[in-house]
């Protein structure tokens, strides 16, 4: 069984008598990108602060590569890279000189390693130009390179695509996938943009009121669902023929394999039931999120 890089064990945080994070248990694995979702005020930011040592937990612990963050902070945090929204860089210096500067803050970061991370984030052609000439997307990728310099095993990204245009978001997404696979880093992404989380992540962890309510794999291997809109007798036919379905808008969501769709159409037609629409229905991450949390404030975004 794969060993987790990060373990949150019974993690809790009380602030002024209010329990912000409640008995949180999460495991994060190498080469995997995990999305961290929750309504506003769910405790996401507090959890990230606890994971980076910016806050001390009231109870429980954070283990990074088996090392307790509380007991050996320096050793544990040395395995972590962090990007919070738009990272700040020295704009009067080149991208390369920025990386040289940050490399001095860590032990044993060679020029070869700098070259590796520059290649990973696709900045080879512009790395010797001043950061002031970079687009927001390029600065974001430079921040990603900086966070990877010291070979972290765990990378935390808090709202990493804020302000990026569609092309920049797509590029950033592709680089994250490459990094997870090539470097075997465990990546933890907190974001309000559900469409981006859906495209980036292998799985999602959802919290509400400080409690973990679900960890769900992002897989398409599930029973196909079709949206059916037909005449008023269609519900009775679906019931008597033992189809699994539910009311949805002006029609029904029917759990049915693609090969069985012609048979359903034939049955409806033979009963003289008008068919207005039948089409595949994909439950988006937004739908799943609202289903899991029972609603909550989250930003909608179309896929880029």
C-alpha positions, 0 to 999 in steps of 0.5 A: 500500500502506498505510504501517505506523504501528509497525514492530518490526524484528529486535527482541531482548532478552537479560536475564542471558544469556537471550533473552526476545525473539528477532528480532521483526518486526511491522508495525501499521497505522492503523485496525486493532486487533491482538491480542497473544497468547502463553502465560505467559512468552512475552515479551509484557510485555517486548515492550510495555516495548521498544515504550514505551522502558521497556527498551532492546533488545539488538538491532533497533529500534522505529519509530513513524510512521517515527521511531526510538524509540532515536534520537529518543525524545521525538518517537517517544513523543509519538505513543503512548498507553498504558493498563496495566490500570486507569489511576489518576486523581485521585478527588477531582477531576472527570473533566473536571478530570483531563483538563485536568490531563493536557492540560497535559502535552502541547502544543496540547491544546485544550478542543475536543479534550477535548470530542472525546475525552469524546464518543468514550468516551461520558462526556458526561453524567458528565464533570463529576462526581468520579471517586470516583463513577465505576464501574470501567468509567467510570474505564477510559473516562476513562483511554482519553480521557486516552490520546487527548488528544494525538492519538496514532497508536498506542495500547497497551492491556495487559489493558484489561478486567481487572475489568470486568463484562460490560456494561463490557467490551462498552461498552469494546469498542465504544468501541475500535472507534469510536476505531480507525475515527474517529481512524485509530489503530493499537491494540495489545491484549495480553490473556489473555481470548481471547473478548474478543480474538476480538470486538475485533481485526482480527488477532492476533500470536502469540508463543511463547518470545519469537518471532513464530510467526504473524500471523493475520487474524480473518476468517470467510471460510473453508471451512465445517466441520460436526461429524458424529457417525454410525455406525461405517461413516461414516468409510469413506464419508467416505473413499471419497467424498473428503470432507476430514475429521478425527477430533474427539471422538466424531465428525468435522469435515468441510469442506463447504459448507452446500448440500452437507450434505443430499447427505451426509445422503442418502448416509449414510442410503442406506447405512443409517448412523445419524446422531446429529448434524450441525451447524456447527462454529466454531473459536474463537480458543481452539482456534486459539491452542492449535493455533498454540502447541501448548498454553499457559497462557491464561485461558478466558472466555466471550463477553460 
